[in-house]
């Protein structure tokens, strides 16, 4: 299935002569517009505390509703990845980020509103004030501190998050530069 299969008409002129151009684009035979389907940028955060716990959320919405997740979400237009992860953490947990550090990125694919969405998930180690209490909001059904020793990747619903959790656990809390590819 072509990633733009659900787009039947050209978004510029409305022509139905909007056909597959290559594996990630469609081209309009009438106005000449070519639309490329590139991944959407999303973020996720590893937030730990001094008690050896990781902040996790339970997803309140599809995809993967009810499974565990890391705080994060889609980056808005005109927003840096660092601004996006800090905003998403505030929206989902009420916590203010005081420091971000890039760790790594992973591609992801998930079904949302009947469409396959390709993302590039950017993972950060984020710091919040010690002793801060998260309060679930937005699309997080709940958020809580979980002992890292009790974390299991299979409880996380999204593929890239599971991969990131495995990487995080394998690294054994090494510094981000030690977890890079």
C-alpha positions as semicolon CSV with decimal commas, in nm:
position;residue;x (nm);y (nm);z (nm)
1;X;0,000;0,000;0,000
2;X;0,133;0,344;-0,096
3;X;0,165;0,578;0,207
4;X;-0,055;0,837;0,031
5;X;-0,325;0,595;-0,087
6;X;-0,600;0,783;0,102
7;X;-0,513;1,110;-0,076
8;X;-0,721;1,084;-0,394
9;X;-0,711;1,448;-0,506
10;X;-0,434;1,702;-0,545
11;X;-0,424;1,931;-0,238
12;X;-0,337;2,232;-0,459
13;X;-0,586;2,217;-0,747
14;X;-0,824;1,937;-0,646
15;X;-0,755;1,727;-0,956
16;X;-0,824;1,354;-0,941
17;X;-0,522;1,301;-1,167
18;X;-0,304;1,277;-0,856
19;X;-0,106;0,956;-0,889
20;X;0,186;0,770;-0,738
21;X;0,512;0,934;-0,843
22;X;0,752;0,716;-0,645
23;X;0,754;0,520;-0,317
24;X;0,689;0,830;-0,105
25;X;0,523;1,085;-0,329
26;X;0,226;1,157;-0,553
27;X;0,225;1,393;-0,849
28;X;-0,057;1,595;-1,005
29;X;-0,075;1,560;-1,382
30;X;-0,280;1,883;-1,407
31;X;-0,093;2,144;-1,201
32;X;0,245;1,970;-1,165
33;X;0,248;1,965;-0,783
34;X;0,439;1,678;-0,621
35;X;0,356;1,592;-0,261
36;X;0,617;1,403;-0,061
37;X;0,515;1,200;0,242
38;X;0,795;1,246;0,496
39;X;0,788;1,137;0,860
40;X;0,634;1,360;1,123
41;X;0,868;1,458;1,406
42;X;0,777;1,339;1,755
43;X;0,954;1,336;2,089
44;X;0,974;1,113;2,393
45;X;1,145;1,171;2,727
46;X;1,337;0,962;2,974
47;X;1,288;1,137;3,308
48;X;1,444;0,969;3,611
49;X;1,458;1,063;3,975
50;X;1,710;1,006;4,254
51;X;1,519;0,696;4,373
52;X;1,601;0,504;4,053
53;X;1,258;0,549;3,899
54;X;1,147;0,640;3,547
55;X;0,843;0,858;3,477
56;X;0,596;0,658;3,266
57;X;0,244;0,718;3,143
58;X;-0,052;0,501;3,058
59;X;-0,189;0,594;2,717
60;X;-0,540;0,734;2,735
61;X;-0,603;0,730;2,359
62;X;-0,535;0,515;2,055
63;X;-0,302;0,405;1,922
64;X;-0,207;0,152;2,191
65;X;-0,459;0,286;2,445
66;X;-0,399;0,145;2,795
67;X;-0,034;0,054;2,740
68;X;0,264;0,224;2,897
69;X;0,440;0,511;2,725
70;X;0,699;0,778;2,783
71;X;0,595;1,144;2,805
72;X;0,618;1,317;2,468
73;X;0,434;1,376;2,144
74;X;0,437;1,553;1,810
75;X;0,646;1,862;1,755
76;X;0,443;2,165;1,647
77;X;0,527;2,385;1,347
78;X;0,790;2,649;1,429
79;X;0,899;2,458;1,741
80;X;1,237;2,296;1,812
81;X;1,248;1,935;1,929
82;X;1,361;2,059;2,272
83;X;1,068;2,302;2,292
84;X;0,831;2,029;2,174
85;X;0,938;1,773;2,434
86;X;0,920;2,034;2,713
87;X;0,570;2,145;2,601
88;X;0,444;1,786;2,574
89;X;0,578;1,701;2,921
90;X;0,405;2,008;3,065
91;X;0,078;1,922;2,886
92;X;0,080;1,555;2,989
93;X;0,229;1,570;3,340
94;X;0,228;1,933;3,456
95;X;0,605;1,913;3,509
96;X;0,839;2,188;3,391
97;X;1,154;2,067;3,215
98;X;1,470;2,234;3,340
99;X;1,718;2,051;3,113
100;X;1,707;1,839;2,795
101;X;1,977;1,627;2,640
102;X;1,943;1,448;2,306
103;X;1,989;1,070;2,325
104;X;1,893;0,910;1,989
105;X;1,610;0,880;1,734
106;X;1,407;0,589;1,597
107;X;1,156;0,556;1,314
108;X;0,804;0,451;1,402
109;X;0,486;0,356;1,218
110;X;0,141;0,346;1,374
111;X;-0,220;0,354;1,273
112;X;-0,401;0,676;1,366
113;X;-0,753;0,773;1,253
114;X;-0,743;0,504;0,986
115;X;-0,411;0,617;0,839
116;X;-0,062;0,480;0,870
117;X;0,152;0,758;1,015
118;X;0,529;0,746;0,977
119;X;0,719;0,931;1,249
120;X;1,075;1,000;1,348
121;X;1,074;0,977;1,728
122;X;1,345;1,185;1,895
123;X;1,442;1,069;2,244
124;X;1,570;1,300;2,515
125;X;1,686;1,263;2,870
126;X;1,497;1,538;3,052
127;X;1,535;1,675;3,400
128;X;1,255;1,810;3,615
129;X;1,270;1,944;3,970
130;X;1,351;1,670;4,222
131;X;1,040;1,574;4,417
132;X;0,802;1,709;4,151
133;X;0,470;1,525;4,141
134;X;0,333;1,446;3,794
135;X;-0,040;1,486;3,730
136;X;-0,185;1,311;3,424
137;X;-0,351;1,536;3,168
138;X;-0,402;1,568;2,793
139;X;-0,375;1,219;2,638
140;X;-0,210;1,054;2,941
141;X;-0,463;0,849;3,141
142;X;-0,217;0,832;3,430
143;X;0,148;0,906;3,497
144;X;0,367;0,768;3,771
145;X;0,721;0,695;3,879
146;X;0,815;0,331;3,818
147;X;1,127;0,161;3,956
148;X;1,362;0,105;3,663
149;X;1,421;-0,249;3,790
150;X;1,049;-0,325;3,729
151;X;1,030;-0,188;3,375
152;X;0,969;-0,433;3,092
153;X;0,965;-0,319;2,730
154;X;0,668;-0,543;2,636
155;X;0,436;-0,330;2,851
156;X;0,494;-0,032;2,620
157;X;0,253;-0,021;2,326
158;X;0,438;0,167;2,053
159;X;0,717;-0,005;1,864
160;X;0,972;0,276;1,883
161;X;0,906;0,326;2,255
162;X;0,965;-0,047;2,319
163;X;1,290;-0,026;2,123
164;X;1,396;0,284;2,315
165;X;1,312;0,123;2,650
166;X;1,520;-0,183;2,556
167;X;1,808;0,043;2,461
168;X;1,771;0,244;2,783
169;X;1,766;-0,068;2,999
170;X;2,057;-0,226;2,812
171;X;2,262;0,092;2,859
172;X;2,196;0,063;3,232
173;X;2,154;0,434;3,277
174;X;2,480;0,523;3,101
175;X;2,522;0,878;2,982
176;X;2,340;0,959;2,653
177;X;2,665;0,977;2,454
178;X;2,732;0,615;2,551
179;X;2,394;0,501;2,415
180;X;2,435;0,643;2,065
181;X;2,467;0,424;1,759
